[in-house]
Amino acid sequence: MKAKVTAPVPQAGPAEKLSRKKAKKKFRKRKAQGGSGAPGSRPPTIAGRPPKAPENFSQNWKALQELLKQKSQVPEKPLVSQNDDKMHSQIIQQNKKETSEKSKGDRKRTEKDQTTRGSVTSTSKKDRKIPVPPTNTSATEQKEGAKKRTCSDISSHQGDTKHKRKAKEAAVVLNQSTPTDLTKALALDCEMVGVGPKGEESIAARVSIVNQYGKCVYDKYVKPTEPVTDYRTAVSGIRPENLKQGEEFEVVKKEVAEILKGRILVGHALHNDLKVLFLDHPKKKIRDTQKFKPFKSQVRSGRPSLKQLCEKILGIRVQQAEHCSVQDAQAAMRLYIMAKRQWESITADRRPPATTPKPCSEYA
């Protein structure tokens, strides 16, 4: 047997290898992009469409289709149903019945009232026809009834005047204090005018009393007992027309004495106010802000004014222009309430101890 003789295959050069590799890469890229593989042909662009087969659907698409199916199966409810209309008509009928029953009841009540009023008027007419002899008891009862009516009228008038006084401080207010307004401590202040040849002597022109809550319980102008030579309007705020409408001095004096009886009297330089009113008060029940030693040391003055005390202790400015006796009394009361515990403890220490009587021995 003779062996076949094969011709030697020529080996490719490096340039041919590179070109083949490049051609293979290009072919793979075209195949991946969906190309035909023919050289020089571009891959056709295909538009993406949703899959038709239910197997190829995504989970989100399936969930959305289920929701749409559920919505389509549920029927839409009308806004107002026939049952609702029936219920609405029933409610309206019930309301009509209730209103008719109420109106009937009101009519019956009014008829009863009218009958009772008619009976009362008839009885009153009968009483008028029958003459009743006047007795002492009936006269006294009538007087008491009249007094009660006048007191109620005065109380209502007092409420109106309090509102007017707040609106117009210069207006004259003649209040009669009730027992509930009178507290254990009361503050007094007077505005004065000058009499005599040079107006140096002072008389009372306005008297104001305030309770421990700052409420004005008494405020009256006083008719002058002597001709006024100096009204001191810049300080006192008193004018001639105020005193013309004032109360008699003796009346004011009695009323103030009754109000202050048995109570603690608070004020600033009270000796001047009591002197003008010709009144006296127990020393142990006087609380004078001008003579209180802690206030003197705090202000560093032997005779501090009310203006100084209010500015340095209370931080309030008073007596900037014309003085007001109500405001001054309120300021003095506020100072007393601020130092009440200290003040009362000092006054209690000053009082002499109460002496207890010695027990009598059996064999004296």
Backbone torsions as a table, in degrees:
resi	resn	phi	psi	omega
1	MET	NA	136.4	-180.0
2	LYS	-99.6	131.7	178.3
3	ALA	-74.4	142.1	-179.7
4	LYS	-75.0	141.3	-179.1
5	VAL	-103.0	117.5	179.6
6	THR	-98.5	143.4	-179.8
7	ALA	-80.4	142.4	179.8
8	PRO	-66.1	130.3	-179.2
9	VAL	-80.5	129.7	178.8
10	PRO	-71.6	129.7	-178.9
11	GLN	-78.2	143.6	-178.6
12	ALA	-78.3	147.6	178.7
13	GLY	-79.9	172.5	-178.8
14	PRO	-65.2	-31.3	-179.3
15	ALA	-68.7	-40.7	179.7
16	GLU	-67.2	-36.4	178.3
17	LYS	-62.5	-43.5	-180.0
18	LEU	-64.0	-41.1	-179.0
19	SER	-66.7	-37.2	178.6
20	ARG	-65.5	-42.8	178.5
21	LYS	-60.0	-42.9	179.5
22	LYS	-63.0	-41.5	-180.0
23	ALA	-65.2	-39.1	178.3
24	LYS	-64.5	-41.8	179.4
25	LYS	-62.5	-44.0	179.1
26	LYS	-62.2	-38.9	-179.1
27	PHE	-66.2	-41.6	178.8
28	ARG	-64.1	-41.5	178.7
29	LYS	-61.8	-45.2	179.8
30	ARG	-63.4	-39.3	-179.6
31	LYS	-66.0	-39.9	179.3
32	ALA	-66.3	-36.6	179.5
33	GLN	-77.5	-6.2	178.5
34	GLY	92.3	24.2	179.8
35	GLY	-79.4	167.3	-178.0
36	SER	-76.7	-21.3	179.8
37	GLY	95.5	-8.4	179.4
38	ALA	-76.7	138.7	-178.4
39	PRO	-68.8	138.2	177.9
40	GLY	85.5	-6.9	-179.4
41	SER	-94.5	133.2	-179.5
42	ARG	-85.4	146.0	179.7
43	PRO	-70.8	132.2	-179.5
44	PRO	-73.1	139.9	179.6
45	THR	-82.6	124.5	-179.0
46	ILE	-111.9	126.6	179.4
47	ALA	-73.4	135.3	-179.8
48	GLY	-75.2	127.6	179.8
49	ARG	-119.0	151.7	178.0
50	PRO	-66.0	146.9	-178.1
51	PRO	-69.1	143.5	-179.0
52	LYS	-89.9	-35.2	-178.8
53	ALA	-74.4	133.4	-180.0
54	PRO	-64.7	-18.9	178.3
55	GLU	-68.0	-33.4	-176.3
56	ASN	-84.6	-3.1	-179.2
57	PHE	-68.5	146.3	175.1
58	SER	-81.1	166.4	-178.0
59	GLN	-66.1	-39.1	179.2
60	ASN	-63.0	-41.3	-179.8
61	TRP	-65.9	-39.2	178.8
62	LYS	-64.3	-43.1	179.9
63	ALA	-63.5	-39.5	179.7
64	LEU	-65.4	-40.4	178.5
65	GLN	-64.4	-38.5	178.2
66	GLU	-63.9	-40.5	177.9
67	LEU	-63.1	-42.1	179.4
68	LEU	-63.9	-39.7	179.0
69	LYS	-63.7	-42.2	179.8
70	GLN	-63.1	-41.6	178.8
71	LYS	-64.9	-39.1	-179.3
72	SER	-68.4	-31.7	-179.2
73	GLN	-74.0	-34.2	-178.4
74	VAL	-75.6	124.7	179.4
75	PRO	-77.4	143.0	178.5
76	GLU	-71.8	131.7	-179.2
77	LYS	-84.0	136.7	175.8
78	PRO	-71.7	154.3	-177.7
79	LEU	-62.7	-43.6	-179.9
80	VAL	-127.4	120.2	179.6
81	SER	-94.6	173.5	-179.5
82	GLN	-69.0	-37.1	178.2
83	ASN	-61.3	-40.2	178.5
84	ASP	-62.6	-40.0	178.7
85	ASP	-61.7	-41.1	179.9
86	LYS	-64.3	-45.2	179.9
87	MET	-62.4	-39.8	-180.0
88	HIS	-62.4	-43.0	179.9
89	SER	-66.5	-36.6	177.9
90	GLN	-64.8	-42.2	179.3
91	ILE	-62.4	-41.9	179.7
92	ILE	-62.4	-41.5	179.1
93	GLN	-64.6	-41.1	178.1
94	GLN	-62.5	-42.3	178.9
95	ASN	-62.7	-39.7	178.8
96	LYS	-63.0	-41.3	179.8
97	LYS	-63.6	-44.0	-179.3
98	GLU	-62.6	-43.9	180.0
99	THR	-64.3	-38.6	179.0
100	SER	-66.1	-40.2	178.6
101	GLU	-65.1	-40.5	178.6
102	LYS	-63.2	-43.6	-179.7
103	SER	-63.3	-38.6	177.3
104	LYS	-63.9	-42.8	179.0
105	GLY	-62.3	-41.3	178.3
106	ASP	-63.1	-40.9	179.0
107	ARG	-61.9	-42.9	179.8
108	LYS	-62.7	-42.0	180.0
109	ARG	-63.3	-44.0	179.6
110	THR	-62.5	-39.2	177.9
111	GLU	-63.3	-41.2	177.9
112	LYS	-63.7	-42.2	178.4
113	ASP	-61.0	-43.3	179.7
114	GLN	-62.2	-41.2	179.6
115	THR	-65.0	-42.0	178.9
116	THR	-65.5	-41.0	177.5
117	ARG	-62.5	-40.6	179.0
118	GLY	-62.4	-40.6	179.2
119	SER	-65.7	-39.6	179.1
120	VAL	-64.4	-43.8	179.8
121	THR	-64.7	-37.7	178.9
122	SER	-65.3	-42.9	178.6
123	THR	-65.2	-38.4	179.3
124	SER	-65.1	-37.3	177.8
125	LYS	-64.4	-41.1	177.7
126	LYS	-61.2	-42.2	179.2
127	ASP	-63.3	-36.6	178.2
128	ARG	-64.5	-39.1	-177.7
129	LYS	-66.6	-37.5	-177.4
130	ILE	-81.8	118.3	179.7
131	PRO	-75.4	131.4	-179.9
132	VAL	-108.1	126.8	-179.8
133	PRO	-68.8	137.5	-179.8
134	PRO	-69.6	135.9	178.5
135	THR	-123.6	167.2	-179.5
136	ASN	-67.4	-37.2	-178.5
137	THR	-64.9	-42.6	-179.8
138	SER	-63.3	-39.2	-179.6
139	ALA	-65.0	-42.8	-179.9
140	THR	-66.3	-39.2	177.6
141	GLU	-62.2	-41.5	179.1
142	GLN	-62.6	-41.0	179.5
143	LYS	-63.4	-43.9	179.1
144	GLU	-61.9	-41.1	177.4
145	GLY	-61.7	-41.4	179.4
146	ALA	-64.5	-40.6	178.7
147	LYS	-62.4	-43.1	179.1
148	LYS	-60.8	-42.4	179.8
149	ARG	-63.0	-44.3	-179.3
150	THR	-64.2	-37.4	178.5
151	CYS	-64.2	-41.6	179.0
152	SER	-65.9	-38.5	177.9
153	ASP	-64.3	-40.1	-179.4
154	ILE	-64.9	-40.9	-178.9
155	SER	-64.0	-41.2	177.4
156	SER	-65.8	-37.2	178.8
157	HIS	-67.0	-34.6	178.5
158	GLN	-63.7	-41.6	179.1
159	GLY	-61.1	-40.9	178.9
160	ASP	-65.5	-42.2	-177.5
161	THR	-66.9	-29.9	178.2
162	LYS	-65.1	-40.4	177.5
163	HIS	-66.0	-38.4	179.2
164	LYS	-65.8	-37.2	-179.3
165	ARG	-66.1	-35.2	177.4
166	LYS	-65.8	-38.5	-179.7
167	ALA	-73.9	-40.6	-178.3
168	LYS	-127.6	103.0	-177.0
169	GLU	-70.7	-28.1	-176.9
170	ALA	-77.8	-11.6	-177.3
171	ALA	-70.0	151.5	-179.7
172	VAL	-82.5	128.5	-179.4
173	VAL	-124.2	123.6	-179.5
174	LEU	-112.0	83.9	-177.3
175	ASN	-93.8	140.8	169.8
176	GLN	-106.9	115.8	-173.8
177	SER	-71.5	141.9	176.4
178	THR	-90.3	158.8	-178.1
179	PRO	-59.6	-29.5	-178.8
180	THR	-69.9	-27.1	-178.8
181	ASP	-78.5	-22.3	-176.5
182	LEU	-82.7	109.0	-180.0
183	THR	-93.3	179.0	-178.2
184	LYS	-64.2	-35.5	178.5
185	ALA	-113.4	135.7	178.5
186	LEU	-131.2	142.7	178.9
187	ALA	-106.1	135.7	-177.3
188	LEU	-120.1	141.7	173.3
189	ASP	-151.5	141.8	-179.4
190	CYS	-124.7	143.5	169.1
191	GLU	-102.6	138.6	-171.9
192	MET	-123.5	155.7	174.4
193	VAL	-124.2	161.9	-176.3
194	GLY	-95.3	140.6	175.4
195	VAL	-128.4	170.7	-178.5
196	GLY	96.0	179.6	-175.8
197	PRO	-63.0	-37.4	-178.4
198	LYS	-110.5	2.1	-178.9
199	GLY	72.5	23.7	-177.2
200	GLU	-81.8	-32.9	178.9
201	GLU	-78.2	147.2	-174.8
202	SER	-114.1	143.1	171.1
203	ILE	-132.3	157.8	-177.1
204	ALA	-71.7	133.9	177.1
205	ALA	-118.2	-28.8	178.3
206	ARG	-149.1	135.1	-179.6
207	VAL	-124.3	128.2	-179.2
208	SER	-131.1	138.1	177.0
209	ILE	-127.9	136.1	-177.1
210	VAL	-127.2	141.2	177.0
211	ASN	-84.3	179.4	-173.0
212	GLN	-71.0	-8.0	174.9
213	TYR	-96.6	2.4	179.4
214	GLY	87.4	5.2	-179.5
215	LYS	-83.7	134.3	179.9
216	CYS	-77.3	120.3	-179.3
217	VAL	-106.3	-12.7	179.0
218	TYR	-156.1	131.8	-179.3
219	ASP	-158.5	106.5	-177.8
220	LYS	-141.5	144.4	169.0
221	TYR	-84.3	151.7	-174.9
222	VAL	-118.6	132.6	175.8
223	LYS	-70.0	133.6	-177.2
224	PRO	-70.0	138.6	177.3
225	THR	-84.2	-13.7	178.1
226	GLU	-133.4	160.2	177.2
227	PRO	-65.8	130.6	-176.6
228	VAL	-81.6	127.9	177.8
229	THR	-103.6	-20.7	178.8
230	ASP	-146.5	113.4	-179.1
231	TYR	-79.8	-16.3	179.0
232	ARG	51.6	44.5	-173.1
233	THR	-61.3	-34.9	-178.4
234	ALA	-61.5	-29.5	-179.6
235	VAL	-104.9	-48.3	-174.4
236	SER	-79.9	-29.0	-175.6
237	GLY	75.2	13.0	-178.4
238	ILE	-91.2	137.9	176.9
239	ARG	-127.0	159.5	-176.7
240	PRO	-56.4	-38.4	-178.3
241	GLU	-65.9	-25.5	177.7
242	ASN	-67.9	-41.8	-176.1
243	LEU	-75.9	-24.3	177.5
244	LYS	-64.2	-33.3	-179.8
245	GLN	-92.2	7.1	-174.2
246	GLY	-75.8	172.8	179.6
247	GLU	-93.3	158.6	176.9
248	GLU	-65.2	144.7	-175.2
249	PHE	-61.8	-43.0	-178.0
250	GLU	-62.8	-38.1	178.6
251	VAL	-64.4	-46.5	-180.0
252	VAL	-62.0	-41.6	-179.1
253	LYS	-61.0	-45.2	-179.9
254	LYS	-66.2	-43.9	-179.0
255	GLU	-63.1	-42.8	-179.7
256	VAL	-66.8	-40.5	179.6
257	ALA	-62.8	-39.7	178.9
258	GLU	-67.3	-38.9	-178.9
259	ILE	-68.4	-41.2	-174.9
260	LEU	-82.7	-7.7	-174.3
261	LYS	-62.9	122.4	176.7
262	GLY	75.7	11.7	-177.6
263	ARG	-116.8	160.5	175.4
264	ILE	-76.7	129.5	-177.6
265	LEU	-103.8	121.9	-179.3
266	VAL	-111.9	145.3	177.0
267	GLY	173.2	-178.1	179.7
268	HIS	-118.7	122.1	-175.1
269	ALA	53.9	58.0	-173.5
270	LEU	-67.6	-21.5	-179.9
271	HIS	-61.4	-31.7	177.8
272	ASN	-70.1	-42.5	-178.7
273	ASP	-67.1	-42.9	-179.6
274	LEU	-68.6	-34.3	178.2
275	LYS	-64.6	-41.7	-178.9
276	VAL	-68.3	-33.1	-178.8
277	LEU	-88.8	-3.3	-177.9
278	PHE	56.1	44.8	-179.5
279	LEU	-122.7	160.7	176.0
280	ASP	-131.1	152.2	-179.9
281	HIS	-141.5	145.6	-180.0
282	PRO	-58.3	133.9	-175.7
283	LYS	-62.3	-34.6	-177.9
284	LYS	-69.9	-14.0	179.8
285	LYS	-109.2	14.8	177.5
286	ILE	-101.5	131.7	176.4
287	ARG	-123.6	92.9	-175.7
288	ASP	-96.9	118.3	-177.6
289	THR	-68.0	-21.5	178.9
290	GLN	-75.1	-26.1	-174.1
291	LYS	-104.9	1.4	-179.0
292	PHE	-76.8	119.2	-171.8
293	LYS	-62.5	-42.9	177.5
294	PRO	-57.9	-35.7	176.7
295	PHE	-68.1	-39.1	179.2
296	LYS	-61.9	-45.3	-179.4
297	SER	-68.8	-32.5	-179.9
298	GLN	-70.3	-37.5	-179.2
299	VAL	-91.0	-17.3	-177.5
300	ARG	61.7	55.3	178.4
301	SER	-149.9	141.1	179.2
302	GLY	-73.3	-35.3	178.1
303	ARG	-132.1	76.1	-176.9
304	PRO	-69.7	144.7	176.0
305	SER	-83.3	161.8	178.3
306	LEU	-63.8	-33.4	178.8
307	LYS	-63.4	-43.7	179.2
308	GLN	-65.0	-44.3	-178.1
309	LEU	-62.3	-42.4	-179.3
310	CYS	-67.1	-39.1	-178.5
311	GLU	-69.4	-44.3	-172.2
312	LYS	-88.6	-28.3	-177.5
313	ILE	-100.0	-46.9	-178.0
314	LEU	-93.2	-19.4	-176.5
315	GLY	71.5	32.0	-178.9
316	ILE	-122.7	144.1	176.6
317	ARG	-102.2	123.3	177.3
318	VAL	-128.1	166.8	177.4
319	GLN	55.5	44.1	178.5
320	GLN	-75.0	-34.8	178.3
321	ALA	-130.5	-120.1	176.9
322	GLU	-69.2	138.0	-179.3
323	HIS	-76.1	152.0	174.6
324	CYS	-127.1	122.1	-175.9
325	SER	-63.7	-31.0	178.8
326	VAL	-68.0	-45.5	-180.0
327	GLN	-65.4	-39.5	179.1
328	ASP	-65.1	-40.4	178.1
329	ALA	-66.0	-38.9	177.8
330	GLN	-64.3	-40.7	179.6
331	ALA	-64.9	-42.8	178.3
332	ALA	-63.2	-41.2	178.5
333	MET	-64.4	-37.9	179.6
334	ARG	-65.5	-38.8	177.0
335	LEU	-64.3	-41.9	-179.9
336	TYR	-65.1	-44.6	-178.9
337	ILE	-63.5	-34.2	-179.1
338	MET	-65.3	-38.3	-177.3
339	ALA	-112.8	28.2	-172.9
340	LYS	-62.5	-47.5	-177.1
341	ARG	-61.7	-47.3	179.6
342	GLN	-63.4	-43.9	-178.1
343	TRP	-62.1	-48.3	-177.0
344	GLU	-68.2	-33.9	177.8
345	SER	-67.3	-37.7	178.6
346	ILE	-66.5	-44.6	179.8
347	THR	-66.3	-33.9	178.1
348	ALA	-68.2	-35.6	178.2
349	ASP	-68.4	-31.7	-178.7
350	ARG	-72.0	-27.9	-177.1
351	ARG	-67.4	139.9	178.2
352	PRO	-70.4	146.4	-179.2
353	PRO	-66.8	143.8	-178.9
354	ALA	-70.7	127.9	-178.7
355	THR	-84.5	126.4	179.0
356	THR	-93.1	134.4	-180.0
357	PRO	-67.0	140.6	-179.5
358	LYS	-71.7	139.8	179.2
359	PRO	-69.3	137.1	-179.1
360	CYS	-75.4	134.1	177.8
361	SER	-77.6	152.1	-177.7
362	GLU	-68.3	-35.4	-177.4
363	TYR	-112.7	77.0	-179.9
364	ALA	-86.7	NA	NA
